[in-house]
């Protein structure tokens, strides 16, 4: 969290926690982040992580804890890859769980004992109906459900059948264990919910030790209780699950009583965060994996060059409420710009190069000029660049027929080379085959490095450049928003129909100032006048293959679309 965020932001959850501490209900706070390892974390998860970790940090003087716990109760969808990536993402975000890392699979025996307790109390039964039969009897919101024909089985029979479920006697969907609650409840989740099912799958943590697995609504409250979680913080879609959460805690032999509190999830425009839909994008190769810089995953935005601090600040700025709204992704992008403008070193790069020849310099002439590393930070110092006879400039920085308000290089005009001389147009060459300008000629004005132009010379712009002799070749990847519809979830034809065809532009042969090619993957800088860029974590190989991703432009270009 930024230093000022916790102190400046109060919300209803923090008010509840403050009261619980003040009244002595709890002497310390225990929060948790409980992802299922069935995909990569995304920006929506960042809000939950920052909330749980932030509360623990704010109350660290009481010995409060933040737990990272994997809800790994469905081996058919979970993989070690996701376990590893989640830990990496949480660490990168700046949130530390210390020694408190847990797995629901470590509690399987505890879950089993609690289920057996419910059976012996007459509060759970083994149901051998088919899934379709159970579904059909569940009822509707307007009408009650129908009790299972197995609901009143003797306790002894249920005990024996549940043991047989564990031993592997039943095939998948052959039997389930259901809580015996109320088939007439207006809350559909309370209508004798399934709390255990048979699933013959190899688990990433327990191997083939188990063939029965608890359902989320049963396991989750028991996990919280087992870890002495005080406040189980989750998003609003789990509000209707709270009665079953409380029922499980109240009816099982648990060591603590956690309280579930819901808050609004983070919903961003131009974004899809459903794991199922993100997986579809990956599997159909619409993106380059889970860490594609266009993805809203934490690994994706990290690869793109988003600072973790910007995401933490954004989450603090959005705040914690029960209001279901859509947050403009531009707010996150502005936080990214704010941090990078403060921290990112400045460098020069030319993406669409055009040769500039300074006629009144000899081929071997070299002029050393000084460039500030970051005008926002004097302590960042400066670097030396070599100004030579032949330079690369952006093709857009020269026009043969310039409109009135075009202040860059053109016939009869002069510009300043960033940090260097003012140069004046002297001529240009044109490719006879394409008609494009192939080379621009100019002359430098002496004594103009760091000085105003001489009287009578108009110079209203400065352009960036790279020495042709020292330039490093690079591939530049220009990333933009993945969807061109503000609400892709509701788009006609589905979210896949509104993929932005221009979300990635690959530029070959860009020219970078010397030294950028040896920077490590993840290095972020501002390419002056162009935006913020990051050395790619997958394809960039320092010293041999230079690949930079555009993190974000210098300003929001979408607001005008």
URHUZI-V363984 format. One line per field, one symbol per residue. ss: DSSP state (~ for helix, > for strand, _ for the rest). burial: b if it has 16 or more other ideal C-beta (glycine too) atoms within 10 Angstrom, else e. A space follows every 50 residues. Layout:
BEGIN
ss: ???
burial: ???
END
This chain:
BEGIN
ss: ____~~~~___~~~~~~~~~~~_______>>>>________>~~~~~~~~ ~~~~~~~~_~~~__>>>>>>_________~~~~~~~~~~~~~~_______ >>>~~~~~~~~~~~~~~~~~___>>>>___~~~~~~______________ ____~~~~~~~~~~~~~________>>>>________~~~___>>>>>__ __>___>____>>>_~~~~~~~~~~~____>>>>>~~~~~~~~~~~~~~~ ~_______>>>>>____>______~~~~~~~~~_____________>~~~ ~~~~___~~~~~~~~~~~________>_~~~~~~~~~~~~~~~_>>>_>> __>>>>>>_______>>>>>>>_____~~~_>>>>>>>_>>>>>~~~>>_ ________>>___>>>>____>>>>>>>>>______>>>>>>>>>_____ ________>>>>>__>>____>>>>>>>>___>____~~~____~~~~>_ ___>>>>>>>>>___~~~_____>>>>___>>>>>_____>___>_>>>> >>_____~~~_
burial: beeebeeebeeebbeebeebbeeeebeebbbbbbbbbbbbbbbbbbbbbb bbbbbbebbeeeebbbbbbbbbbbbeebeeebbebbbebbeebebebeee ebbbbebbebbbebbbebbeeebbbbbbbeeeebeebeeeeeeebeebeb eebeeeebeebbeebbeeebeeeebbbbbbbebebeeeebbbbbbbbbbe eebbbeeeebbbbbbbbbbbbbbbbbbbbbbbbbbeebeebbbbbebbbe bbebeeebbbbbbbbbbbebbbbebeebeebbeeeebbebbbbbbbbbbb bbbbbbbbbbbbbbbbebebeeeeeebebeebbbbbbebbeebbbbbbbb bebbbbbbeebeeeeeeebebebbeeeeeeeebebebbbebbbbeebbee eeeeebbbbbeebbbbbbbbbbbbbeebeeeeeeeebeebebbbbeebbe eeeeeeeebeebbbbbbbeebbebbbbbbbbbbbbbebeebeeebeebbe eebbeeeeebbbbbebbebeeebbbbbbebbbbbbbbeebeeeeebbbbb bbeeeeebeee
END
